[in-house]
Amino acid sequence: MEDSAASSLGASRSAGLPSLRTKLTPAARGESIASSTQVTSNPAKQMDSPKLPDSPGNKSISPIAARSWWVALLAALPPLAMLVFLHWNPYLVVLIVAAVTIAVAITWGGLSQAPSPARTGIVVAITGIGCLLATFLTANLTWVPLVLSWCILAAFIAEMTRGRHRPLTTWSLSSTVTGCALVAAGSAWGLATAYPTMNLLAMAALPAMGLASLSLALPAKSASIRWLYCVSSGIFAAGILTYFLLYGYSDLALAIPFAYRNPALAIWTMTLGMGFGSGLLVACINVLFVVPAGRNYHWRQLALALLPTLFISVPIYSLARLITG
Protein backbone atom coordinates (compact mmCIF):
# COMPACT_ATOMS: atom_id res chain seq x y z
CA MET A 1 0.00 0.00 0.00
CA GLU A 2 2.73 2.45 0.96
CA ASP A 3 4.79 1.60 -2.14
CA SER A 4 1.87 2.12 -4.45
CA ALA A 5 1.01 5.43 -2.76
CA ALA A 6 4.59 6.69 -3.07
CA SER A 7 4.77 5.71 -6.72
CA SER A 8 1.48 7.44 -7.49
CA LEU A 9 2.63 10.57 -5.63
CA GLY A 10 5.93 10.67 -7.55
CA ALA A 11 4.11 10.25 -10.83
CA SER A 12 1.80 13.12 -10.03
CA ARG A 13 4.75 15.38 -9.12
CA SER A 14 6.63 14.52 -12.27
CA ALA A 15 3.54 15.19 -14.31
CA GLY A 16 2.93 18.55 -12.62
CA LEU A 17 6.55 19.87 -12.87
CA PRO A 18 8.01 20.82 -16.26
CA SER A 19 10.78 18.57 -17.46
CA LEU A 20 14.30 20.07 -17.21
CA ARG A 21 15.74 17.68 -19.73
CA THR A 22 13.60 18.64 -22.67
CA LYS A 23 15.52 18.74 -25.90
CA LEU A 24 15.27 21.54 -28.40
CA THR A 25 13.64 20.79 -31.66
CA PRO A 26 15.66 21.45 -34.85
CA ALA A 27 13.59 24.56 -35.56
CA ALA A 28 14.16 25.99 -32.08
CA ARG A 29 17.84 25.14 -32.28
CA GLY A 30 18.15 26.96 -35.60
CA GLU A 31 16.41 30.02 -34.17
CA SER A 32 18.82 30.14 -31.21
CA ILE A 33 21.86 29.83 -33.46
CA ALA A 34 20.55 32.53 -35.78
CA SER A 35 19.90 34.89 -32.85
CA SER A 36 23.38 34.35 -31.42
CA THR A 37 24.93 34.85 -34.84
CA GLN A 38 22.98 38.04 -35.32
CA VAL A 39 24.21 39.41 -31.99
CA THR A 40 27.85 38.59 -32.61
CA SER A 41 27.84 39.74 -36.21
CA ASN A 42 26.24 43.09 -35.49
CA PRO A 43 29.11 45.61 -35.41
CA ALA A 44 27.02 48.17 -33.56
CA LYS A 45 26.71 45.88 -30.54
CA GLN A 46 30.37 44.91 -30.46
CA MET A 47 33.09 46.86 -28.77
CA ASP A 48 35.52 48.30 -31.31
CA SER A 49 38.89 46.67 -30.70
CA PRO A 50 41.91 48.30 -32.34
CA LYS A 51 43.76 46.20 -34.85
CA LEU A 52 47.44 45.77 -34.12
CA PRO A 53 49.81 46.97 -36.83
CA ASP A 54 51.25 43.48 -37.27
CA SER A 55 47.89 41.71 -37.46
CA PRO A 56 47.11 39.53 -40.50
CA GLY A 57 44.67 42.13 -41.77
CA ASN A 58 47.49 44.58 -42.48
CA LYS A 59 49.58 43.28 -45.34
CA SER A 60 53.25 44.13 -45.80
CA ILE A 61 55.57 43.72 -48.75
CA SER A 62 58.79 41.73 -48.51
CA PRO A 63 61.74 43.87 -47.42
CA ILE A 64 63.98 42.37 -50.11
CA ALA A 65 61.64 43.53 -52.88
CA ALA A 66 63.30 45.88 -55.37
CA ARG A 67 62.65 49.55 -54.79
CA SER A 68 61.38 51.77 -57.57
CA TRP A 69 64.09 53.52 -59.55
CA TRP A 70 62.91 56.97 -58.51
CA VAL A 71 62.98 55.89 -54.86
CA ALA A 72 66.55 54.65 -55.26
CA LEU A 73 67.59 57.85 -57.04
CA LEU A 74 66.05 60.11 -54.41
CA ALA A 75 67.68 58.03 -51.66
CA ALA A 76 71.10 58.34 -53.36
CA LEU A 77 70.74 62.07 -54.06
CA PRO A 78 71.36 63.44 -50.49
CA PRO A 79 74.67 61.61 -49.84
CA LEU A 80 75.97 62.46 -53.32
CA ALA A 81 74.95 66.11 -52.89
CA MET A 82 76.66 66.17 -49.50
CA LEU A 83 79.80 64.80 -51.14
CA VAL A 84 79.78 67.66 -53.65
CA PHE A 85 79.25 70.41 -51.06
CA LEU A 86 81.49 68.90 -48.39
CA HIS A 87 84.58 71.04 -49.08
CA TRP A 88 82.95 73.78 -51.11
CA ASN A 89 80.43 74.85 -48.45
CA PRO A 90 79.92 72.59 -45.39
CA TYR A 91 76.96 74.70 -44.28
CA LEU A 92 74.98 73.31 -47.20
CA VAL A 93 75.67 69.83 -45.84
CA VAL A 94 73.85 70.81 -42.65
CA LEU A 95 70.92 72.11 -44.70
CA ILE A 96 70.74 68.85 -46.66
CA VAL A 97 70.73 66.87 -43.41
CA ALA A 98 67.92 69.08 -42.11
CA ALA A 99 65.89 68.40 -45.26
CA VAL A 100 66.49 64.65 -44.90
CA THR A 101 65.42 64.82 -41.25
CA ILE A 102 62.16 66.56 -42.15
CA ALA A 103 61.49 64.05 -44.95
CA VAL A 104 61.99 61.12 -42.59
CA ALA A 105 59.84 62.74 -39.90
CA ILE A 106 56.93 63.36 -42.29
CA THR A 107 56.70 59.72 -43.32
CA TRP A 108 57.79 58.11 -40.05
CA GLY A 109 54.24 57.97 -38.71
CA GLY A 110 53.09 55.91 -41.68
CA LEU A 111 56.25 53.81 -41.71
CA SER A 112 55.87 52.84 -38.06
CA GLN A 113 52.06 52.56 -38.43
CA ALA A 114 51.48 54.98 -35.57
CA PRO A 115 47.80 55.58 -34.68
CA SER A 116 48.36 59.35 -34.97
CA PRO A 117 50.91 59.90 -37.76
CA ALA A 118 50.63 63.69 -37.69
CA ARG A 119 51.50 64.01 -34.01
CA THR A 120 54.31 61.50 -34.37
CA GLY A 121 55.77 63.34 -37.35
CA ILE A 122 55.70 66.72 -35.62
CA VAL A 123 57.50 65.44 -32.52
CA VAL A 124 60.10 63.57 -34.60
CA ALA A 125 60.76 66.64 -36.79
CA ILE A 126 61.21 68.91 -33.76
CA THR A 127 63.61 66.40 -32.23
CA GLY A 128 65.76 66.04 -35.34
CA ILE A 129 65.99 69.75 -36.11
CA GLY A 130 66.53 70.64 -32.45
CA CYS A 131 69.41 68.17 -32.00
CA LEU A 132 70.99 69.25 -35.29
CA LEU A 133 70.81 72.95 -34.38
CA ALA A 134 72.19 72.30 -30.90
CA THR A 135 75.17 70.45 -32.36
CA PHE A 136 75.77 73.02 -35.09
CA LEU A 137 75.58 76.05 -32.78
CA THR A 138 77.66 74.62 -29.93
CA ALA A 139 80.13 72.54 -32.02
CA ASN A 140 79.73 69.56 -29.66
CA LEU A 141 77.23 66.88 -28.72
CA THR A 142 76.75 67.99 -25.12
CA TRP A 143 73.28 69.43 -25.63
CA VAL A 144 71.89 66.53 -27.66
CA PRO A 145 70.82 64.38 -24.65
CA LEU A 146 69.08 67.38 -23.10
CA VAL A 147 67.19 68.23 -26.28
CA LEU A 148 66.28 64.55 -26.74
CA SER A 149 64.95 64.28 -23.19
CA TRP A 150 62.69 67.31 -23.66
CA CYS A 151 61.41 65.90 -26.94
CA ILE A 152 60.59 62.59 -25.26
CA LEU A 153 58.55 64.59 -22.77
CA ALA A 154 56.86 66.23 -25.76
CA ALA A 155 56.04 62.74 -27.06
CA PHE A 156 54.13 62.00 -23.85
CA ILE A 157 52.31 65.33 -24.07
CA ALA A 158 51.37 64.65 -27.70
CA GLU A 159 50.03 61.26 -26.65
CA MET A 160 47.84 62.87 -24.00
CA THR A 161 46.29 65.20 -26.60
CA ARG A 162 44.90 62.26 -28.59
CA GLY A 163 41.75 62.29 -26.48
CA ARG A 164 40.16 60.25 -23.75
CA HIS A 165 39.82 57.00 -25.71
CA ARG A 166 43.14 56.46 -27.47
CA PRO A 167 43.85 52.95 -28.77
CA LEU A 168 47.33 51.45 -28.97
CA THR A 169 48.84 53.96 -26.57
CA THR A 170 52.00 51.95 -25.99
CA TRP A 171 52.53 51.36 -29.69
CA SER A 172 52.03 55.04 -30.51
CA LEU A 173 54.40 56.23 -27.80
CA SER A 174 57.03 53.64 -28.71
CA SER A 175 56.99 54.62 -32.38
CA THR A 176 57.34 58.31 -31.51
CA VAL A 177 60.24 57.79 -29.10
CA THR A 178 61.97 55.47 -31.58
CA GLY A 179 61.66 58.03 -34.35
CA CYS A 180 63.12 60.71 -32.06
CA ALA A 181 66.13 58.52 -31.29
CA LEU A 182 66.68 57.69 -34.96
CA VAL A 183 66.71 61.27 -36.22
CA ALA A 184 68.83 62.40 -33.26
CA ALA A 185 71.62 60.18 -34.61
CA GLY A 186 71.97 62.54 -37.56
CA SER A 187 72.87 65.45 -35.30
CA ALA A 188 76.56 64.56 -35.62
CA TRP A 189 76.48 66.06 -39.12
CA GLY A 190 76.31 69.44 -37.39
CA LEU A 191 80.00 69.00 -36.57
CA ALA A 192 81.04 68.78 -40.22
CA THR A 193 82.26 72.37 -40.08
CA ALA A 194 84.28 71.79 -36.88
CA TYR A 195 86.19 68.61 -37.74
CA PRO A 196 88.03 68.56 -41.11
CA THR A 197 88.99 64.92 -40.58
CA MET A 198 85.30 64.07 -40.41
CA ASN A 199 84.95 65.49 -43.91
CA LEU A 200 87.75 63.27 -45.18
CA LEU A 201 86.08 60.16 -43.78
CA ALA A 202 82.76 61.30 -45.18
CA MET A 203 84.35 61.45 -48.63
CA ALA A 204 84.73 57.68 -48.48
CA ALA A 205 81.39 56.92 -46.81
CA LEU A 206 79.02 59.16 -48.79
CA PRO A 207 79.70 57.80 -52.31
CA ALA A 208 79.52 54.27 -50.90
CA MET A 209 76.14 55.05 -49.41
CA GLY A 210 74.92 56.64 -52.65
CA LEU A 211 75.86 53.64 -54.78
CA ALA A 212 74.47 51.22 -52.20
CA SER A 213 71.18 53.14 -52.27
CA LEU A 214 71.07 52.84 -56.06
CA SER A 215 71.55 49.08 -55.75
CA LEU A 216 68.22 48.88 -53.91
CA ALA A 217 66.49 49.07 -57.30
CA LEU A 218 68.11 45.80 -58.41
CA PRO A 219 65.92 42.70 -58.08
CA ALA A 220 66.92 40.19 -55.42
CA LYS A 221 65.43 36.78 -54.72
CA SER A 222 66.86 36.46 -51.21
CA ALA A 223 68.11 38.65 -48.40
CA SER A 224 71.70 37.47 -48.86
CA ILE A 225 71.71 38.76 -52.45
CA ARG A 226 70.41 42.13 -51.25
CA TRP A 227 73.17 42.26 -48.65
CA LEU A 228 75.73 41.36 -51.30
CA TYR A 229 74.52 44.13 -53.60
CA CYS A 230 74.76 46.84 -50.93
CA VAL A 231 78.10 45.78 -49.45
CA SER A 232 79.75 45.28 -52.84
CA SER A 233 78.49 48.67 -54.04
CA GLY A 234 79.85 50.37 -50.93
CA ILE A 235 83.28 48.80 -51.21
CA PHE A 236 83.49 49.54 -54.94
CA ALA A 237 82.54 53.22 -54.57
CA ALA A 238 84.96 53.77 -51.68
CA GLY A 239 87.75 52.02 -53.56
CA ILE A 240 87.25 54.12 -56.70
CA LEU A 241 87.31 57.37 -54.73
CA THR A 242 90.37 56.25 -52.74
CA TYR A 243 92.28 55.37 -55.90
CA PHE A 244 91.62 58.71 -57.59
CA LEU A 245 91.43 61.13 -54.66
CA LEU A 246 92.00 59.90 -51.11
CA TYR A 247 95.25 58.03 -51.70
CA GLY A 248 97.37 61.06 -50.78
CA TYR A 249 95.65 61.92 -47.50
CA SER A 250 98.02 60.61 -44.86
CA ASP A 251 95.79 61.97 -42.04
CA LEU A 252 93.37 59.13 -42.62
CA ALA A 253 96.03 56.61 -41.55
CA LEU A 254 96.68 58.03 -38.09
CA ALA A 255 94.06 55.86 -36.38
CA ILE A 256 95.45 52.59 -37.78
CA PRO A 257 97.96 50.85 -35.48
CA PHE A 258 100.31 49.81 -38.33
CA ALA A 259 100.14 53.18 -40.14
CA TYR A 260 103.78 53.99 -39.50
CA ARG A 261 104.84 50.85 -41.32
CA ASN A 262 102.65 51.10 -44.38
CA PRO A 263 100.62 54.34 -44.66
CA ALA A 264 99.17 53.39 -48.04
CA LEU A 265 97.77 50.14 -46.67
CA ALA A 266 96.38 52.03 -43.70
CA ILE A 267 94.54 54.48 -45.96
CA TRP A 268 93.07 51.68 -48.05
CA THR A 269 92.01 49.83 -44.91
CA MET A 270 90.30 52.92 -43.51
CA THR A 271 88.44 53.88 -46.69
CA LEU A 272 87.41 50.37 -47.70
CA GLY A 273 86.25 49.80 -44.14
CA MET A 274 84.09 52.91 -44.39
CA GLY A 275 82.70 51.67 -47.70
CA PHE A 276 81.94 48.26 -46.23
CA GLY A 277 80.27 49.83 -43.20
CA SER A 278 78.19 52.19 -45.33
CA GLY A 279 76.93 49.41 -47.58
CA LEU A 280 76.25 47.20 -44.58
CA LEU A 281 74.26 49.98 -42.92
CA VAL A 282 72.10 50.46 -46.02
CA ALA A 283 71.51 46.70 -46.22
CA CYS A 284 70.64 46.39 -42.52
CA ILE A 285 68.05 49.16 -42.52
CA ASN A 286 66.40 48.25 -45.82
CA VAL A 287 66.40 44.47 -45.36
CA LEU A 288 65.57 44.07 -41.69
CA PHE A 289 62.70 46.60 -41.59
CA VAL A 290 59.39 45.83 -43.29
CA VAL A 291 57.58 48.62 -45.14
CA PRO A 292 53.81 48.31 -44.64
CA ALA A 293 51.79 48.25 -47.84
CA GLY A 294 49.03 50.65 -48.62
CA ARG A 295 48.76 54.32 -49.42
CA ASN A 296 52.05 56.26 -49.79
CA TYR A 297 53.97 52.99 -49.87
CA HIS A 298 56.79 54.37 -52.03
CA TRP A 299 57.24 57.40 -49.78
CA ARG A 300 57.63 55.06 -46.82
CA GLN A 301 60.28 53.20 -48.77
CA LEU A 302 62.04 56.50 -49.41
CA ALA A 303 62.00 57.41 -45.71
CA LEU A 304 63.52 54.04 -44.86
CA ALA A 305 66.18 54.46 -47.56
CA LEU A 306 67.10 57.93 -46.23
CA LEU A 307 67.76 56.74 -42.67
CA PRO A 308 71.34 55.51 -43.40
CA THR A 309 72.29 59.06 -44.42
CA LEU A 310 71.57 60.13 -40.84
CA PHE A 311 73.05 57.04 -39.18
CA ILE A 312 76.42 57.13 -40.94
CA SER A 313 77.38 60.34 -39.13
CA VAL A 314 77.88 58.40 -35.87
CA PRO A 315 80.78 56.13 -37.02
CA ILE A 316 82.27 58.99 -39.05
CA TYR A 317 82.33 61.26 -36.02
CA SER A 318 83.67 58.50 -33.77
CA LEU A 319 86.58 57.74 -36.11
CA ALA A 320 87.30 61.45 -36.57
CA ARG A 321 87.59 61.88 -32.81
CA LEU A 322 89.91 58.88 -32.61
CA ILE A 323 92.14 60.40 -35.28
CA THR A 324 92.21 63.99 -34.03
CA GLY A 325 91.91 63.20 -30.32
C-alpha positions in Angstrom: 0.0 0.0 0.0 2.7 2.5 1.0 4.8 1.6 -2.1 1.9 2.1 -4.5 1.0 5.4 -2.8 4.6 6.7 -3.1 4.8 5.7 -6.7 1.5 7.4 -7.5 2.6 10.6 -5.6 5.9 10.7 -7.6 4.1 10.2 -10.8 1.8 13.1 -10.0 4.8 15.4 -9.1 6.6 14.5 -12.3 3.5 15.2 -14.3 2.9 18.5 -12.6 6.5 19.9 -12.9 8.0 20.8 -16.3 10.8 18.6 -17.5 14.3 20.1 -17.2 15.7 17.7 -19.7 13.6 18.6 -22.7 15.5 18.7 -25.9 15.3 21.5 -28.4 13.6 20.8 -31.7 15.7 21.4 -34.8 13.6 24.6 -35.6 14.2 26.0 -32.1 17.8 25.1 -32.3 18.2 27.0 -35.6 16.4 30.0 -34.2 18.8 30.1 -31.2 21.9 29.8 -33.5 20.6 32.5 -35.8 19.9 34.9 -32.9 23.4 34.3 -31.4 24.9 34.9 -34.8 23.0 38.0 -35.3 24.2 39.4 -32.0 27.9 38.6 -32.6 27.8 39.7 -36.2 26.2 43.1 -35.5 29.1 45.6 -35.4 27.0 48.2 -33.6 26.7 45.9 -30.5 30.4 44.9 -30.5 33.1 46.9 -28.8 35.5 48.3 -31.3 38.9 46.7 -30.7 41.9 48.3 -32.3 43.8 46.2 -34.9 47.4 45.8 -34.1 49.8 47.0 -36.8 51.3 43.5 -37.3 47.9 41.7 -37.5 47.1 39.5 -40.5 44.7 42.1 -41.8 47.5 44.6 -42.5 49.6 43.3 -45.3 53.2 44.1 -45.8 55.6 43.7 -48.7 58.8 41.7 -48.5 61.7 43.9 -47.4 64.0 42.4 -50.1 61.6 43.5 -52.9 63.3 45.9 -55.4 62.6 49.5 -54.8 61.4 51.8 -57.6 64.1 53.5 -59.5 62.9 57.0 -58.5 63.0 55.9 -54.9 66.6 54.7 -55.3 67.6 57.9 -57.0 66.1 60.1 -54.4 67.7 58.0 -51.7 71.1 58.3 -53.4 70.7 62.1 -54.1 71.4 63.4 -50.5 74.7 61.6 -49.8 76.0 62.5 -53.3 75.0 66.1 -52.9 76.7 66.2 -49.5 79.8 64.8 -51.1 79.8 67.7 -53.7 79.2 70.4 -51.1 81.5 68.9 -48.4 84.6 71.0 -49.1 83.0 73.8 -51.1 80.4 74.8 -48.4 79.9 72.6 -45.4 77.0 74.7 -44.3 75.0 73.3 -47.2 75.7 69.8 -45.8 73.9 70.8 -42.6 70.9 72.1 -44.7 70.7 68.8 -46.7 70.7 66.9 -43.4 67.9 69.1 -42.1 65.9 68.4 -45.3 66.5 64.6 -44.9 65.4 64.8 -41.2 62.2 66.6 -42.2 61.5 64.0 -45.0 62.0 61.1 -42.6 59.8 62.7 -39.9 56.9 63.4 -42.3 56.7 59.7 -43.3 57.8 58.1 -40.1 54.2 58.0 -38.7 53.1 55.9 -41.7 56.3 53.8 -41.7 55.9 52.8 -38.1 52.1 52.6 -38.4 51.5 55.0 -35.6 47.8 55.6 -34.7 48.4 59.3 -35.0 50.9 59.9 -37.8 50.6 63.7 -37.7 51.5 64.0 -34.0 54.3 61.5 -34.4 55.8 63.3 -37.4 55.7 66.7 -35.6 57.5 65.4 -32.5 60.1 63.6 -34.6 60.8 66.6 -36.8 61.2 68.9 -33.8 63.6 66.4 -32.2 65.8 66.0 -35.3 66.0 69.7 -36.1 66.5 70.6 -32.5 69.4 68.2 -32.0 71.0 69.2 -35.3 70.8 72.9 -34.4 72.2 72.3 -30.9 75.2 70.5 -32.4 75.8 73.0 -35.1 75.6 76.1 -32.8 77.7 74.6 -29.9 80.1 72.5 -32.0 79.7 69.6 -29.7 77.2 66.9 -28.7 76.7 68.0 -25.1 73.3 69.4 -25.6 71.9 66.5 -27.7 70.8 64.4 -24.7 69.1 67.4 -23.1 67.2 68.2 -26.3 66.3 64.6 -26.7 64.9 64.3 -23.2 62.7 67.3 -23.7 61.4 65.9 -26.9 60.6 62.6 -25.3 58.5 64.6 -22.8 56.9 66.2 -25.8 56.0 62.7 -27.1 54.1 62.0 -23.8 52.3 65.3 -24.1 51.4 64.7 -27.7 50.0 61.3 -26.7 47.8 62.9 -24.0 46.3 65.2 -26.6 44.9 62.3 -28.6 41.8 62.3 -26.5 40.2 60.2 -23.8 39.8 57.0 -25.7 43.1 56.5 -27.5 43.8 53.0 -28.8 47.3 51.4 -29.0 48.8 54.0 -26.6 52.0 51.9 -26.0 52.5 51.4 -29.7 52.0 55.0 -30.5 54.4 56.2 -27.8 57.0 53.6 -28.7 57.0 54.6 -32.4 57.3 58.3 -31.5 60.2 57.8 -29.1 62.0 55.5 -31.6 61.7 58.0 -34.4 63.1 60.7 -32.1 66.1 58.5 -31.3 66.7 57.7 -35.0 66.7 61.3 -36.2 68.8 62.4 -33.3 71.6 60.2 -34.6 72.0 62.5 -37.6 72.9 65.5 -35.3 76.6 64.6 -35.6 76.5 66.1 -39.1 76.3 69.4 -37.4 80.0 69.0 -36.6 81.0 68.8 -40.2 82.3 72.4 -40.1 84.3 71.8 -36.9 86.2 68.6 -37.7 88.0 68.6 -41.1 89.0 64.9 -40.6 85.3 64.1 -40.4 84.9 65.5 -43.9 87.7 63.3 -45.2 86.1 60.2 -43.8 82.8 61.3 -45.2 84.3 61.5 -48.6 84.7 57.7 -48.5 81.4 56.9 -46.8 79.0 59.2 -48.8 79.7 57.8 -52.3 79.5 54.3 -50.9 76.1 55.1 -49.4 74.9 56.6 -52.6 75.9 53.6 -54.8 74.5 51.2 -52.2 71.2 53.1 -52.3 71.1 52.8 -56.1 71.5 49.1 -55.8 68.2 48.9 -53.9 66.5 49.1 -57.3 68.1 45.8 -58.4 65.9 42.7 -58.1 66.9 40.2 -55.4 65.4 36.8 -54.7 66.9 36.5 -51.2 68.1 38.7 -48.4 71.7 37.5 -48.9 71.7 38.8 -52.5 70.4 42.1 -51.2 73.2 42.3 -48.6 75.7 41.4 -51.3 74.5 44.1 -53.6 74.8 46.8 -50.9 78.1 45.8 -49.5 79.8 45.3 -52.8 78.5 48.7 -54.0 79.8 50.4 -50.9 83.3 48.8 -51.2 83.5 49.5 -54.9 82.5 53.2 -54.6 85.0 53.8 -51.7 87.7 52.0 -53.6 87.3 54.1 -56.7 87.3 57.4 -54.7 90.4 56.3 -52.7 92.3 55.4 -55.9 91.6 58.7 -57.6 91.4 61.1 -54.7 92.0 59.9 -51.1 95.2 58.0 -51.7 97.4 61.1 -50.8 95.6 61.9 -47.5 98.0 60.6 -44.9 95.8 62.0 -42.0 93.4 59.1 -42.6 96.0 56.6 -41.5 96.7 58.0 -38.1 94.1 55.9 -36.4 95.4 52.6 -37.8 98.0 50.8 -35.5 100.3 49.8 -38.3 100.1 53.2 -40.1 103.8 54.0 -39.5 104.8 50.8 -41.3 102.6 51.1 -44.4 100.6 54.3 -44.7 99.2 53.4 -48.0 97.8 50.1 -46.7 96.4 52.0 -43.7 94.5 54.5 -46.0 93.1 51.7 -48.0 92.0 49.8 -44.9 90.3 52.9 -43.5 88.4 53.9 -46.7 87.4 50.4 -47.7 86.3 49.8 -44.1 84.1 52.9 -44.4 82.7 51.7 -47.7 81.9 48.3 -46.2 80.3 49.8 -43.2 78.2 52.2 -45.3 76.9 49.4 -47.6 76.2 47.2 -44.6 74.3 50.0 -42.9 72.1 50.5 -46.0 71.5 46.7 -46.2 70.6 46.4 -42.5 68.0 49.2 -42.5 66.4 48.3 -45.8 66.4 44.5 -45.4 65.6 44.1 -41.7 62.7 46.6 -41.6 59.4 45.8 -43.3 57.6 48.6 -45.1 53.8 48.3 -44.6 51.8 48.2 -47.8 49.0 50.7 -48.6 48.8 54.3 -49.4 52.0 56.3 -49.8 54.0 53.0 -49.9 56.8 54.4 -52.0 57.2 57.4 -49.8 57.6 55.1 -46.8 60.3 53.2 -48.8 62.0 56.5 -49.4 62.0 57.4 -45.7 63.5 54.0 -44.9 66.2 54.5 -47.6 67.1 57.9 -46.2 67.8 56.7 -42.7 71.3 55.5 -43.4 72.3 59.1 -44.4 71.6 60.1 -40.8 73.1 57.0 -39.2 76.4 57.1 -40.9 77.4 60.3 -39.1 77.9 58.4 -35.9 80.8 56.1 -37.0 82.3 59.0 -39.1 82.3 61.3 -36.0 83.7 58.5 -33.8 86.6 57.7 -36.1 87.3 61.5 -36.6 87.6 61.9 -32.8 89.9 58.9 -32.6 92.1 60.4 -35.3 92.2 64.0 -34.0 91.9 63.2 -30.3 
